[in-house]
Amino acid sequence: MGFLVSTLLYAAISVFIVFTVHQLMHKETDFKHWLRSRKPRIPPPANSISPDDRLIPSRHDTGTANPGGASMSKNGLFSRIARAIAGDAAPPQPPVPPAPAVAPVIVHYEDDRIPEGAKEKVRRILACLKEVEELMARESVEGFTRVDVQQMREQHLPKLIKSYIDIPPAHRSEIFRKSGKSASYVLEDSLAQMQTKIDDIMRNLAQHDLDAFADNTRFIKERYTNTNPFD
């Protein structure tokens, strides 16, 4: 109620200010016309500008003039007052185009070129990712966690497997000469790192359920072990 009264009062004061300024300008114009009618007219010399001409704005400097002589241009007094009261609306901004979707990487996880140990790790990762997505569907999870899981399933895991498959078998020994580890060992170690990350995500999601269960058991204990008959 107080906000409505303040708004109406502000609008009434604004209208009163505009009306008063308009009346003052109208009276000032009438007074100037009266003064000009009282003074004798002296023909101005050639190529001179009379004082009256300096008072009259050109059509290039103003918009549509009102009958009282006050300018109604964009920079006129009334326009500036109206903009000060209503405020200049910011120009609409063009919508931001959405980021282009990245297509999932397609790879055959049962390819014969993949070591059997790596296949087992891939199967476990895929099963855990499915479980994580089911948990996130019923939990309030941060957006970056959802993005991590999606990128792991659609980009990081298949790219890792594909990069191993694409190595010609005759050149896989070069990885051992450079790192001292075989290509299959490096692959399985990378899969183990991904599995560790998934386990951390699953542990954090499960913590929500553990906390909810602890809160409910605490409430039941406090609510139903109280012997006060008036509770």
Secondary structure by P-SEA (a helix, b strand, c coil): caaaaaaaaaaaaaaaaaaaaaaaaaaaaaaaaaaaaaccccccccccccccccccccccccccccccccccccccaaaaaaaaaccccccccccccccccccbbbbccccccccaaaaaaaaaaaaaaaaaaaaaaaccccaaaaaaaaaaaccaaaaaaaaaaaccccccccccccccccaaaaaaaaaaaaaaaaaaaaaaaaaaaaaaaaaaaaaaaaacccccccc
